């Protein structure tokens, strides 16, 4: 049996684990009515199954960088993957609403560590000149999982029952865990000091408060105490976190990374592009079901061409990136996406899959530029810390995009017109394009060069 190279090992485990983690954030939404009927609770009262997962994600992501540096990337990633897989099985076995919510919280804790640490592993194995190739690997779970969510969720719920929405994670998770246990390389980052308990509490409570408010605002109302209190409290705690962490020699979150202008500007643009992208992925299946009375499966199939567009587009990024650099590629692509998203809201059914394919194809160039450029000037020792910051902000961006879209839909519910919601999602992309105009191409020169001879041909699965 041929020896598995570190690049191949990380690629296989990353794609498998990230796929089930990202899929889990969308596939459950389709199953919520069936879960509510199974437990005999109102459909509106089962939302904690989703929010519990999102809040626990937000709690643990900030600590993931410190844990990876302290105990090793491989060990923490495998612990997180094992935790996520076990919690998925427990979710499928839950006998009441309380058990399911508790197991979803545990699942979120595993997913919250798995995503940033897995991303850091990928970055450590692929140096700056090879990050464009790493992007092709990253696109597999990033593109396929959100688009597959409505399709897989609807199919499983309608055929074998909602419990299989969770059970489907188990064989994939187990296979990825065993393969990773045998093949994954290990990395350690900087030397860590004592656990920053104050930073952990402030970051976890602050991020989770904001995430909860974003996920519930359109449902409970933005002016309700149940939303205002966690939102304001979360923002206050995050402001206090900045002050506390800036004065510590060994903080939980190394906010000094935002002093790196390439990392700061690229990741800031990425937050807004994620908001727009997740907004349209929420809006298309929702409006097709609510406004055009399609089934969840039909709506998912209309959305799915986006994933095909991303997959094909990711194969075309390399040449453009090396000629144009991240600034022009990101700004131009996001400006085009800002135009395409409102078109998706008005397109007739036969045309909609073509528009979704185009959105995915163009967004692939944004994802590729971000993957290649954002971490170009971050040292290897700080990769886990940078990945934790990057993924925390990306989660907030995703929640912001969905919350804004859902809020506009709720405000215009009586009219049955969704064009303004699509325009809001497009607005995030436009703002991302404007921020991208400030990305310094000269700082990303190392990612724009071709890999060294002899290294570029090393195979990695895509």
C-alpha positions in Angstrom: 0.0 0.0 0.0 1.4 3.4 -1.0 2.3 5.8 1.8 -0.3 8.5 2.3 1.4 11.9 2.1 0.5 14.6 4.6 -1.2 16.8 2.0 -3.4 13.9 0.9 -4.2 12.9 4.5 -5.2 16.5 5.5 -7.2 16.9 2.3 -9.2 13.7 2.7 -10.0 14.3 6.4 -10.7 18.0 5.9 -13.1 17.5 3.0 -15.0 14.7 4.9 -15.3 16.4 8.2 -16.0 19.9 6.9 -18.7 18.5 4.7 -20.7 17.0 7.5 -20.1 20.0 9.7 -21.3 22.6 7.2 -24.1 20.4 6.0 -25.4 20.1 9.5 -26.0 23.9 9.7 -28.5 23.7 6.8 -29.9 20.2 6.6 -31.6 20.4 10.0 -33.8 23.3 9.0 -35.8 21.2 6.6 -36.4 18.5 9.3 -37.7 20.9 12.0 -41.4 20.4 11.2 -41.0 16.6 11.4 -39.0 16.9 14.6 -41.7 19.1 16.1 -44.5 16.6 15.2 -42.4 13.7 16.5 -42.1 15.3 20.0 -45.6 16.9 20.0 -44.4 20.5 20.3 -45.4 23.6 18.2 -43.3 24.1 15.1 -42.2 27.5 16.3 -41.0 26.1 19.6 -38.4 23.8 18.2 -36.0 26.6 17.0 -33.7 26.0 19.9 -32.4 22.9 18.0 -30.8 25.3 15.6 -29.9 28.2 17.9 -28.4 25.9 20.5 -26.0 24.6 17.8 -25.1 28.0 16.6 -24.5 29.4 20.1 -22.3 26.5 21.1 -20.3 27.0 17.9 -19.7 30.6 18.9 -18.6 29.7 22.4 -15.8 27.3 21.4 -14.4 28.8 18.2 -12.3 31.5 20.0 -10.6 28.9 22.2 -9.8 26.5 19.3 -6.6 28.3 18.4 -5.2 28.1 22.0 -6.1 24.4 22.3 -4.5 23.5 19.0 -1.3 25.4 19.9 -1.2 23.8 23.4 -2.1 20.2 22.6 -1.3 19.9 18.9 -3.4 20.4 15.8 -3.9 16.7 15.1 -5.0 15.8 18.6 -7.6 18.6 18.9 -8.9 18.0 15.5 -9.5 14.3 16.1 -11.1 15.0 19.5 -13.4 17.5 17.9 -14.3 15.2 15.0 -15.0 12.3 17.4 -17.1 14.6 19.7 -19.1 15.8 16.7 -19.7 12.2 15.4 -20.8 10.9 18.8 -23.1 13.9 19.4 -24.6 13.3 15.9 -25.5 9.7 16.9 -27.0 11.0 20.2 -29.1 13.5 18.4 -30.6 10.8 16.3 -31.4 8.8 19.4 -32.9 11.7 21.3 -36.3 10.8 23.0 -37.5 14.3 23.7 -37.0 18.0 22.8 -34.7 18.7 25.8 -32.4 15.8 25.0 -32.1 16.8 21.3 -31.3 20.4 22.2 -28.6 19.3 24.7 -27.0 16.9 22.2 -27.1 19.7 19.6 -25.1 21.9 21.9 -22.5 19.1 22.3 -22.5 18.7 18.5 -21.8 22.5 18.1 -18.9 22.3 20.6 -17.3 19.6 18.4 -18.0 21.5 15.1 -16.7 24.8 16.6 -13.3 23.3 17.2 -13.2 21.1 14.1 -13.6 23.9 11.5 -10.9 26.4 12.5 -8.4 23.7 13.5 -9.0 21.7 10.3 -8.6 24.9 8.3 -5.3 25.6 10.1 -4.0 22.1 9.3 -4.7 22.7 5.6 -2.9 26.0 5.7 0.1 24.5 7.4 0.4 21.8 4.8 0.0 24.2 1.8 2.6 27.1 1.8 1.5 30.5 0.3 2.5 29.5 -3.3 0.2 26.5 -3.2 -2.8 28.1 -1.5 -4.7 28.3 -4.8 -4.5 24.5 -5.0 -5.7 24.2 -1.4 -8.7 26.3 -2.5 -9.8 23.5 -4.8 -9.9 21.2 -1.8 -11.7 23.8 0.4 -14.4 24.3 -2.2 -15.6 20.7 -2.0 -17.3 21.0 1.4 -17.9 24.8 1.2 -19.8 24.6 -2.1 -21.5 21.3 -1.9 -22.7 21.2 1.7 -24.9 24.3 1.8 -26.5 23.4 -1.5 -27.0 19.8 -0.5 -28.7 20.7 2.8 -32.3 21.3 1.5 -32.0 18.3 -0.9 -30.6 15.8 1.6 -32.8 17.1 4.5 -36.0 16.9 2.4 -35.1 13.5 1.0 -34.2 11.9 4.3 -37.1 13.4 6.2 -39.7 12.4 3.6 -38.3 8.8 3.2 -36.6 7.4 6.4 -37.4 10.0 9.0 -35.8 13.1 10.6 -33.4 11.0 12.8 -31.4 10.1 9.7 -30.6 13.8 9.3 -28.2 13.2 12.2 -27.4 9.5 11.6 -26.0 10.2 8.1 -23.0 12.0 9.8 -21.9 8.9 11.7 -20.4 6.7 9.1 -18.7 9.6 7.4 -17.4 10.9 10.7 -16.1 7.5 11.8 -14.3 6.8 8.5 -12.7 10.3 8.6 -11.6 9.8 12.3 -10.0 6.4 11.6 -8.2 7.6 8.5 -7.0 10.7 10.3 -5.9 8.7 13.3 -3.6 6.7 11.1 -2.4 9.3 8.6 -2.7 12.9 9.9 0.5 14.8 10.5 0.8 16.9 13.7 1.7 20.6 14.1 2.2 22.8 17.0 2.1 26.6 16.9 3.5 29.1 19.3 4.3 28.2 22.9 1.2 28.9 25.1 1.0 30.3 28.5 -1.7 29.8 31.1 -5.3 29.4 29.8 -6.8 32.9 29.4 -10.0 32.3 31.3 -11.2 35.9 31.2 -10.7 36.0 27.4 -12.5 32.7 27.0 -15.5 33.9 29.0 -15.7 37.3 27.3 -15.2 35.9 23.8 -17.6 32.9 24.3 -20.3 34.9 25.9 -19.9 37.9 23.6 -19.9 35.9 20.3 -22.8 33.6 21.5 -24.9 36.6 22.5 -24.5 38.2 19.1 -25.1 34.9 17.3 -28.2 34.2 19.3 -29.6 37.7 18.6 -28.9 37.4 14.9 -30.5 33.9 14.6 -33.6 34.9 16.6 -34.1 38.6 15.7 -36.3 38.1 12.6 -38.5 35.6 14.6 -38.9 37.3 18.0 -38.6 40.9 16.7 -35.5 43.1 16.9 -37.0 45.2 19.6 -38.0 42.4 21.9 -36.1 42.0 25.2 -35.2 38.4 24.3 -33.2 39.8 21.3 -32.0 43.2 22.6 -30.5 42.0 25.8 -28.2 39.3 24.3 -27.4 41.6 21.4 -26.4 44.6 23.5 -24.8 42.4 26.1 -22.8 40.5 23.5 -21.5 43.7 21.9 -20.5 45.1 25.3 -18.6 41.9 26.2 -16.9 41.9 22.8 -15.8 45.5 23.3 -14.5 44.6 26.8 -12.7 41.6 25.2 -10.8 43.9 22.9 -9.6 46.0 25.8 -8.7 43.0 28.0 -7.0 40.9 25.3 -4.9 43.9 24.1 -3.3 44.2 27.4 -2.4 40.6 27.9 1.0 39.1 26.9 -0.6 35.7 26.0 -4.3 36.3 25.1 -6.9 33.8 24.1 -7.5 35.7 20.9 -4.4 37.4 19.3 -6.2 40.5 18.1 -2.8 42.0 17.1 -3.2 39.9 13.9 -5.6 42.6 12.7 -2.6 44.9 12.6 -1.6 42.9 9.5 -3.3 44.9 6.8 -3.6 42.0 4.3 -5.2 39.7 6.9 -7.5 42.5 8.2 -8.7 43.8 4.8 -9.1 40.4 3.1 -11.0 38.9 6.0 -13.2 41.9 6.5 -14.2 41.7 2.8 -14.8 38.0 3.3 -17.2 38.6 6.1 -19.4 40.7 3.9 -19.1 38.3 0.9 -20.1 35.4 3.2 -23.2 37.4 4.4 -24.3 38.0 0.8 -23.7 34.4 -0.3 -25.4 32.8 2.7 -28.3 35.3 2.4 -29.0 34.2 -1.2 -28.7 30.5 -0.3 -31.3 31.1 2.4 -33.6 33.1 0.2 -33.8 31.0 -2.9 -35.2 27.7 -1.3 -37.3 29.8 1.1 -39.0 31.9 -1.5 -39.5 28.9 -3.8 -41.3 27.1 -1.1 -43.3 30.0 0.3 -43.9 32.0 -2.8 -44.1 29.4 -5.5 -45.3 26.4 -3.4 -42.5 24.1 -4.3 -41.4 21.1 -2.1 -38.2 21.3 -0.2 -36.6 18.8 -2.6 -37.7 20.8 -5.7 -36.4 24.0 -4.1 -33.1 22.4 -3.2 -32.6 21.1 -6.7 -33.1 24.7 -8.1 -30.5 25.9 -5.7 -28.0 23.1 -6.3 -26.5 24.5 -9.6 -24.7 27.0 -7.4 -22.5 24.2 -6.0 -21.7 23.0 -9.5 -20.7 26.6 -10.4 -18.4 26.9 -7.5 -16.7 23.6 -8.2 -16.1 24.5 -11.9 -15.1 28.0 -11.1 -12.6 26.9 -8.5 -10.7 25.2 -11.3 -10.4 28.5 -13.2 -9.2 30.8 -10.5 -5.4 30.2 -10.6 -4.6 32.0 -13.9 -6.8 35.0 -13.1 -5.5 35.3 -9.6 -1.9 35.3 -10.7 -2.6 37.9 -13.4 -4.9 40.2 -11.5 -4.0 39.7 -7.8 -6.5 39.4 -5.0 -7.7 43.1 -5.0 -9.0 43.3 -8.6 -10.2 39.6 -8.6 -12.2 40.0 -5.4 -13.6 43.4 -6.1 -14.7 42.6 -9.7 -16.2 39.2 -8.7 -18.1 40.6 -5.8 -19.4 43.5 -7.9 -20.7 41.0 -10.4 -22.3 38.9 -7.7 -24.0 42.0 -6.3 -25.7 42.3 -9.7 -26.6 38.6 -10.0 -28.2 38.1 -6.6 -31.2 40.5 -7.3 -31.6 38.8 -10.7 -32.0 35.5 -8.8 -35.0 37.0 -7.0 -36.8 37.9 -10.2 -35.7 35.0 -12.5 -38.4 32.7 -13.8 -38.1 29.1 -12.7 -36.4 27.8 -16.0 -33.8 30.5 -15.7 -33.1 30.4 -12.0 -30.7 27.4 -12.1 -28.6 29.2 -14.7 -28.4 32.3 -12.4 -27.5 30.2 -9.4 -24.8 28.5 -11.4 -23.4 31.9 -12.4 -23.4 33.1 -8.8 -21.5 30.0 -7.7 -19.0 30.3 -10.6 -18.2 33.9 -9.8 -18.1 33.3 -6.0 -15.5 30.6 -6.6 -13.1 33.4 -7.6 -13.8 35.2 -4.3 -13.3 32.1 -2.2 -10.1 31.3 -4.1 -8.6 34.8 -3.6 -9.5 34.8 0.1 -8.0 31.3 0.7 -4.8 32.3 -1.1 -4.3 35.8 0.2 -5.7 36.2 3.7 -3.0 34.2 5.5 -0.1 35.0 3.2 1.7 37.2 5.8 0.7 35.2 8.9 3.5 33.2 10.4 3.2 29.4 10.6 3.2 29.7 14.4 0.1 31.9 14.4 -1.9 30.0 11.9 -4.3 28.4 14.5 -4.9 31.8 16.1 -5.5 33.5 12.8 -7.8 30.6 11.7 -9.9 31.0 14.9 -10.3 34.7 14.3 -11.1 34.2 10.6 -13.7 31.5 11.3 -15.4 33.3 14.2 -15.9 36.4 11.9 -17.1 34.2 9.0 -19.7 32.6 11.3 -20.9 36.0 12.3 -21.0 37.0 8.6 -23.1 34.0 7.7 -25.5 34.7 10.6 -25.7 38.4 9.6 -26.6 37.6 6.0 -29.4 35.1 6.9 -30.7 37.4 9.7 -30.9 40.4 7.3 -32.6 38.4 4.6 -35.1 36.9 7.0 -35.8 40.3 8.6 -36.6 41.9 5.2 -38.8 38.9 4.3 -40.7 39.2 7.6 -41.3 42.9 7.1 -42.7 42.3 3.6 -44.5 39.1 4.4 -47.9 40.5 3.6 -46.9 41.7 0.1 -45.4 38.4 -0.9 -42.7 40.3 -2.7 -39.1 39.2 -1.9 -37.1 41.4 -4.3 -35.9 43.7 -1.5 -34.6 40.8 0.5 -32.5 39.7 -2.5 -31.4 43.4 -2.9 -30.2 43.4 0.8 -28.1 40.2 0.1 -26.7 41.8 -3.0 -25.9 44.9 -0.9 -23.5 42.9 1.3 -21.6 41.7 -1.7 -21.4 45.3 -3.0 -19.9 46.5 0.3 -17.5 43.5 0.2 -16.4 44.7 -3.2 -15.7 48.2 -2.0 -13.7 46.9 0.9 -11.8 44.6 -1.5 -10.5 47.6 -3.4 -8.3 48.4 -0.4 -6.5 45.0 -0.4 -2.8 45.5 -0.9 -1.7 43.1 -3.8 2.0 43.8 -3.0 1.6 42.0 0.4 0.3 38.9 -1.4 3.1 38.5 -3.9 4.2 35.1 -2.4 0.8 33.6 -3.3 0.8 34.9 -6.9 3.9 33.0 -7.9 3.8 29.5 -9.3 4.9 26.7 -6.9 8.5 25.5 -7.0 9.4 22.9 -9.7 8.8 19.4 -8.4 6.2 20.4 -5.9 3.4 21.5 -8.1 2.7 18.1 -9.3 2.2 16.4 -6.0 -1.3 15.1 -6.0 -4.0 16.2 -3.7 -7.6 15.2 -4.0 -10.0 17.8 -5.0 
